[in-house]
Amino acid sequence: MNMLRIDRPRVLLVEDDVLIGSFLADILDEWGFECIGPLSDLTSALHKAETERIDVALLDVILSDRYDYEVMEVLEARGIPFGFLSAVLRNALPLKWRERPLLEKPCGEMAIVEMLRDLLATRKALPQALDRPHSSIISHNALCANVLSQADGGRK
């Protein structure tokens, strides 16, 4: 019997605080996302941003006293929607990034889930896993829709 494989929406998580990163990874897993990270240094974050299949990204703006603009540039070039979870205020961001979704630390779990839901909704077409036969997977888009509906009608 073939096992049905479910591909969850993949979230690149860039956060340099170990406790916050672990907490966020748990939230993502609980809500049906696959977490890539948490990544706490610019080199690792940049490598993953360039090479991984990512549906959305959640970024801290500053990693160990360095702005992660390079990661933002790569995500933008790849057409991957992203938002910020940071202590950096919106007006401290370069103009280019000020319109991106921003949650100020600290914030609640539902605010994070809703931001990710909104970012997923901005994707025109979410990629489907092409490395497996179509009959053996649930559509990636269908799963993303399921995560979105859970966020809408799920826990409060």
N, C-alpha and C positions, 0 to 999 in steps of 0.2 A: 504494500500500500504506500502510495506517495504521500509524504507529509506536505501540507500546504504551508508555504512560506509567506510570512507577512512582512512587507517592507514598511517600516515606520518612517514618518518624515524625519529627515536628518537635520539636526541643529548643531552648527559649529558654535561652541561655547568658549569664549575667550574671557578669562577671569583670573587675576593674579592672586587673589586672596583664597587660600586653600579651603577654609571653612565655607565661605560663600560659594565657591566653585562646587564643592561637594553637595551643598544644600541645593543649588540650582540643578545639578545633574540628577539628583533624586526627584526633584519636581518634574523635570522633563521626562524621566522614565515613568513616573506615576501617571502622567498625562498622555502616554503613548508615543512620545518622541524618542528617537535614537540620538543620544548625545555623543558628539565628537568633541571630546575634551572631558573636563575643563583644561584648557591650555593656558599656562601662566607666563609664557615668555614669547616674545615677538618672533623669534626664529621658528619655533614650533607652530605658532599660529599662522604665520605666513606660509609655511610649507603645507599645512593642511588646507588653507584657503586656496592654494594653487592646485592641489592634487586630489582632494576628496570630492566625492559626490555629496553636495550640500544643498538642502532645500531652503534653509533660512539660517541666519546667524544672529547671535546675541553677544554683543561686545561690551566689555569694559573699555573706556576710552584710553585709559592710561595703564600701562603694564610696567611695573617696577620703574616708575618715573619716566617712562618713554611713551609718547603718543603712538597708537597703533594705526596711523594713517595708511601705511603700506598695505595692511590687511584690508582696510576699507577700499582702497583703490583696486585691489585684486577682486574682491567680491563684486564691486560695481562693474568692473570690466567683464566679469563672468555672468552678470545679470542676476546675481543672487541677492534677494532682499535681506536687509539687516537693520537691526535697531540697537540701541544702546541701553545698558543698565550700568549707571555710573554715578559717581558723586560729582562729576563735572557738570556744571550748569550749561544749558543750551547756548547762552550767549558767549560762552567761552570756546565753543566749537568754531572751526572755520565756517564761513558762510556756506560753502559747498555741502556741509553735512548737517546744517541746522534744521532742515526740514525732515530729517529722518526721525522715526519714533524714538523717544527718549524716556526712560523711567529713571527717576532719581532714587538712589539708595538712601534709606531702605524703602522697599515697597512690598506689597503683598503678592502672594502666589497667583491670585486670579489676574492681577494686572499683567504679570509676566505671560501667563497662558493666553490672555486676550491679545497682547501685543504679537505673540507668535502666530496666533490664529489670523490676525489681520495681515501679518506679513505673508503667511502662506496664501491667503486669498489674493494677494497682489501678483502672484506668479501666474503668468498666462498659461503655461503648460508645465506641469510638474513631470520630471522625467520618470519613465517607467524602467524597471530593472530589465535590461536587455540581455544580461548574461545568463538568464535562465529561460526555459521554455515558457511561453505565455500561459499555457494551461496549468503550470505548476505554481503560479503566483497570484495573489490578489492584486488588482490594479493599484499602483502607488497612488494614483489620483483618488481612487475610491477610499483608500485608507486615510489619506489626508482629509477627505471630506468627513470621514468618521470622526477623526480627531477634532475637526472644527465643530461638528454637531455636539460632541461631548462637551466641549468648552462652552457652547451656547447653553446647553440644558443640563450640564453637569453640576458638580458641587459649587456651592456658594461660600 
